[in-house]
Amino acid sequence: MRKDHRPYFLKQIYLRFQKLYGSHFLKPQLQSLGRGCTFMKPWHVEIFGGPIHIGEFATIIASADKKVRISVWPGSPEKGAVHIGNYGMLCPGVRISSADEIRIGDSCMFANNAYITDSDWHDIYNRVITGRTAPVHIADNVWIGDSVIVCKGVSIGANSIVGAGAVVTGNIPANAIAAGNPARVVKRLDPEREITTRAHWFNEPERLFGDFDRYDREMLKNNRLLNWLRHLLFPSTTD
């Protein structure tokens, strides 16, 4: 499909259904969920255990072939927690698994298939226990690339970027770009240069969501229900 053939009213129904589904089925599984959180295809988001906290205006995008999974399997009593800050974004296929503690700051972005874990999940010799655990701390405005693995005990400093496919086994300082397996710093960012974050984007959320709505109205204004049904049943090269 090259364009969205849905009439505006139909897209609004779909968006409201997504919101209702997230509120009804996902929110009760969370220790806390901030205002303005958007789940895209929330029926493909899987949550297990707790406590799991998600901050304000987070965006979580899932798909049928790449579910988002956030799970807590405590390694010992009083351990196991996931804290995701405000304005975060999780793309399809992201997995976050905690037996100790995973704490993620504000405005962090996780690309497709990123995996964050604070545990080995099995001991080398005793493979029926959780194995070694250590907290993972990811500071504000970190960008985790496609298919990155962040391992137990790691801290990643503010504003840093981890390149696609990297395996992070050691700490990464603030304002750095890291890549490779194991990940190593390959470039430093200019700490004096301002970075536009997702927090800036959501600075006026009502205005932002209003802009989205006006865009949808304009782009979908000529769409008709019968044509939408036609393209579903009899798609053509012009669709």
N, C-alpha and C positions, 0 to 999 in steps of 0.2 A: 504494500500500500504506500503510495507516494504522498497522500494527503489525508487529513482527517475529514471523513465524509459525514460525521455525525452532526445533526442539527445542534444548535447551541443548547436548547433545553435538555437534549439527551445527554450531552456531556455534563451538564449540571447535575442531572440525576445520578450519573456514574460517580462524580466527585463526592456527592453527598453520601452515596452508598459506601464508598471507600472510608469516609470519615466515620460513619456509623459503625462499620465493621471494626475499625481500629478501636473505637471507644468501647464497643460491646465485648469484643473477644480478646484484644491485646492489653488494653489498659488495666483490666483486673489482674493480669499476670505480673504487672510491674509494681515495684515498691513506690515509684513516683514517676509521673509523666508530666512534663511542663506544657504550658499552653502553646498553641500554634504548631504542634508537631504534625507533620504530614507523612502518612504511610501511603506509598504507591504500590498497589496490589498487595494489601496487607494480608490476604489469605495465603501468601507465600512467605510470610514472616513466621519463624518458629521461635518460641521462647520457652525455656525450661529452667526451673529452679529460681533462686533469688538469694539476696535482694538484687534487683536490677533497677537502676535509676537512669532515666533519660531526660535531659534538660529541655529548655524552651526552644521552639522553632527548629527542631531537628527534622531532617528529611531522610526517610528510610525507603529505599527503592528495591523492590524484589521482583523476581520473575519466576515463571514455572520451572525453568531449567537452572536457575541460580537463586535458590532461596537464601534469605538472610537468617542466620541462626545465632541467637544469643543465649548462652547457657551457663549455668552455675552448678558445678558438682563439688561441694565442699571437700577439701582435702583433709580437714579436721574441724572439730567444733569451733564455731565463731569465725570461721574463714569462708571465703568464697563470696565475691561481690563484683558487680560491674557498675561503674559510674560513667555515664556519657554526658558531657557538658552541653551547654547551650549551642545552638546553631550548627550542630554536627551534621555530617552527611555520610550515610552508608549506602554504597552502591550494590547492585546485585551480586550475590555470591559471598558477601562478607560473613565471616564467622568469628565470633568472640566467645572464648571458652575460659571460664575462671574456676580455679580451685582455691585461690588465695585472694588476690584483689587485682582488678584491672581498673585503672582510673584514667579517664580520657578528658582532656581539657576542652575549652570552648573552641568553636569554629574549626574543628578537625574534620578532614575529609579522607574517606577510605574508598579507594577504587575497587573495581571488580575483583572478587576472589581473594581479597586480603584476609589474612588469618592472624588473630591476636590470641596468644595463650600465655598463661602464667604457670604452666605445669608441664612436666614430661608425660603425664597421664599413665605411665607404667614405669616401674623400677627396672633397671637393667637385669637384675637377677630374680626379683620377686615381681612377677608380672600381673599380680592380682591386686596390687595396691596402686595408689595414685602416683607415687614417685615424688621426685623433688619438686617443690613449688617455690616461687618467689614473685613478689608483686611486680606488675608492669605499670609504669607511669608515663603517660604521653601528655606533654604540655600543650598549651594553647596554640591553635593555628598550625598544626602539623598536617602535612599532606602525605598519606601513605599510598604508594603507587600500586598498579595492577599486580596481583598475585604475590604481594609481599608477605613474608612470614615474620612476625615479631615474637620472639621467644621469651621465656620466663626471665625475670630479674632485670629487664631492660628499662632504661629511662631514655626518652627522646625529648630534646629541648625544644623550646618554643620556636615556631616559624620554620622548622626544618622540614626537608623533603626526603622521602625514601624512594629511590627509583624502582621501576617495575622489576619484579622477580627477585628482589633482594631478600636475603635471610639475615635478620637482625639478631645477633647473639650478644652484642655489647652495647654500651651506652653511646648515644649520639648527642653531641652538644647542640646548643641553640644555634639558629641561623646557619645551618649547614645543609649540604646535599650529600646524601650517602647512597652508595650503590654496591652491588656485588654480593658474593656469597663466600665468606661472611661479609656483611656490609661494612664499608669503610668510607670515610669522608673523602669526597672527590672535589668538592668546591665549597667555598664559604660565601654566604650572603652578606650583603652590606647592611650592617645593623642600623645604620643611620637612614636608610631608605625606607619610606613608609610602605607598608604592605596593606592592600585592600583585602579585608577578610569577609567571611560570611556574616559576621556580626555587623559590619558596615552595611551589607546588603539588606539586612533585616532591621536597619535603624528605624525605619518607619513602616512597620509591618502592614498596617491597614492600607497605606498607600500602595505598597508593593502588591498585596493581594488584589487591590482594586485595579492596578495596572494589568495584572494577569487576566482578570475578568473582562476588562475592556478589550484586550487583545483577542480573547476567545470570541467575544461578540463580533468583532470586526472580521476575523478570519473565517468564522462559521456562519455568518449571517445569510449567505446564499444557499446553504445546505438544506436539503429537503429530506423528509423521512423516507419517501419512496425511493429516492436515489440512493440513500444509505442502504436500504434493504436490497436494492438491485446490485450494488457493488459487493455486498456480502455473498449473494447467491450467484451472481454472474459477473465476476471481476473482469476488467478489460485493461488493455495496455494504457489507457488514458487515466486510469485510477491512480 
